[in-house]
């Protein structure tokens, strides 16, 4: 699974379409070019990058040109730089303004593209380590995707009591998120034949247009996992129906 680097709007950012335009403008300004498919980018120093659906960069290595592109695009659009991995701290480029939209998260200042490359290099190393460990332990598939319960409980037996403590732990996590305005619309606890007790809830998040499905479960020897999936997808066949009983 490629390492993701993307821009996240702040309170001072323009509309999302303009942020995406700033990303593409920064690519061209640094001497990069788009391949005929419109999603593959070749930087001025030869790095080949894929742009995802939301203009996120999908990479397996870094280059000075790439770091300049990201730095300049984030600075111009007053966005923070986010990435995959364990470090969730938003990165704010010097010269940009605005506050992060993630409640309670501090931002780390980044002085220039060189400093950004150093930080992203560390994060990329951590990401690759996590991928290797996850695949060797069976938590991740060959494509690097998390092996997780299905988003809907289907015919899984519903549980009214859970002696394993999984549901209680997931409830405690949700109580923490509730302090940030997350609200449970409906919750279902069920028994999955592969993953054991699975806690699912449809939740609303302040500022988000549609509810999301939160899935919480425990993997023996590796602790708890929580994922958040939007109910509505651009591809209707990939959308998740609201929870029933």
N, C-alpha and C positions, 0 to 999 in steps of 0.2 A: 504494500500500500504506500503510495507516494506521501512525502512530507508536505503538509499544506501550510502555505503562508498567505495571509489575506488581510485586507484592510477592513477595519470596523469603524463606522462613523461615530463621531463624538457629538456633543451638543453644539459644536461650531461648524459641523460638516454641512456641505450642500446636499441636495437630494441624492439618493442612491445612484440614479442614472448618471449624474455628474461625477460622482466618485469613480464609477466604472470608466467614464470617459477620461478622467485624469490618469487612471492606470494605463490606458492605451496610449495616451499622449506622452507619458513618461517613457514608455517603451520606444516609441519613435524618436523622441528627443535624445535618447541615449544611443541612437544608431541601431536599434533593434528593428526587426521586421517580422511580419506575420507570414506564415506559410499559407498556401492556397486554401487549406481547410479552415482558416480563420481562428483556430484555437491553439495552434502550435506557434511558439515564439522562438526566434533565433536571436540571441543577444549579440551585441557587437563583439564580445570576446568568445563567441562560439557555443555558449550554453543553450541547450534546447529545453524549453519549458512548455508545459501544457497549461492552458487556462481552463479552469472549471466553469460550470454553469453560472456561478456568481462572481466570476472574475478572480477566483482564488488561484494562486500559483501552486501547481503540483510539481514537486521537484525531487531529485535524489542527490543533488549536489549544489554547491553555491559557486558564484563567481563575482568578481568586483562589479561588473556591469549589472548583474541582477540586483545586487545590494543597492546600487545607485538608483535603479529604477524604483525599487520599493520605497527607499528613503524619500525620493523626490515626489512620488505619487502620494505618499502619506502626508508629507509636509504640505503639499499644494492643496490637498483636500481636507486638511485638519483631521485626519483619521489616525487611529492607533493601528499598530501592526500586531496581528494575532497569529498564532501558529499552533500546529498540533503538538501533542506531547503533554508532559506533566506540568510544565510551567505555564500557568494561565495569566500571568501578569501582562497587561497591555503595555506596549512599548510606544512612547510618544516621542516623535522626532523633534529635535531642536528647531525652533521657529514656528512650530504649529501651536494651535490653541484648542480650547474646548476640554470638557470633562468627559470621562468615560461614561457610557450608559449602563455599565455593570455596577450595580449597587455594592458599595463596600470594598471595591477593588482599587488598590493604588496603581499608579502608572510609573513605569521606570523610564527615565529620560535617556534618549539616545542622541549623542552629540553629532555624529556624522555617519556616512555610509560604511566606513571602516569599522566603527564600533558596532553598527548594525550587523555586519558580516560576522564579527566575533560572537555576538550574542546568538545569532541564528545558527552559527556553526556548532555551538554548544548544544543548542536545542535539537539540531539534526542528529548529533551523536546520541543524545538521550533517546530520541525517537527510534533510531535504528536498533538500539539496545532493547528498548521495550518491544519492538517487533520480533526480534530474535527470541527473547524470553517468552513472549506470548505464544509464538508458534511452537516452541519446544515443549511448552506446558499444556498445549491443546486449547488454550483460550482463544487463539486466533487461527483463522483458516490460512490456506496457502496464499490467498490474495491479500492477507493482512487485515481482513475484516473481522471484527469481534464476533465470535460464535455466541449467539444470544437466543433467548426464547422468542417464539413468534410474537408479533405485536398484539395479536388478538388471542384470547384464551380458548376460543372455539369450544370444543366439547370437553375441555379439561374439567375435572371435578372441582366444584367450588368449595372453599373452606370457610367455615364460620369460626373455627379456632385453629391456631397454629402453635403447637408445642415446640417447634424448632426455633422460634424466636425471630425468624426471617421477617415476617410481616411487622412485628413490633419494631425491629430496627428500621425498616423502610418507613414506617409511620414517623419515627423520630427524625429521620432525614427530611421528610416532607414538612414536619413542624418547623425545622430550621428554614426551609425555603419559604414557608408561609410568612415568616417575618419580613420577607422581601416582596410580599404581595401575591405569591403563588396560591391559587385556590383550587381545591379538589372539586371537580364536578361530579365524578363518579369513580368508585374504586372497586376492584375485583381482586380477590386473592384466590389462587387456584393451585392445583397440583399438576405439574408438568412431568411426564414420564422421564425426560432427560435431565431437566434442570431443577427438579424438586419444586419447592414452594416458590411461586412467582407472584409478585405484587405489581399490579398494573393500576394506573389512575389516569383519567383524563383531567388535565389541569389547564387553568387559564393563567397567563402571565401578563402583568401590566405592560401595555405598549404593544403586545403581540395581537395580531388580528384574529387568529384562529386558535382553538385549544390544541394542546399537545398531548401525546401519550408518553407517560413516564413508566419505565419498566425497571423493576428492582428485583434482584435475585442474588443468591450466594453460590459461589463455586468452591467446593471443598479444597482447602489448602491455599486458596487465593483470595478469600474474602468476598466482599460485596461488590456488585456492579450496578450502576444506574445509568440508563440511557434515556434520551429524550427524542421522540420522533414526532414530527408534525403530522396532523391528521390529513390535511389537504396537501396534495402534491400536484405539480404541473401536469404530470401524467396521471389521469384519473384512475387508471388501473393499479397505480401504486398507492393510492389513498387508503387510509385506515378508517374503518367504520367506528363510530362512537361505541363505547362500552355498553353492553346490556347488563343483565343481571348475572 
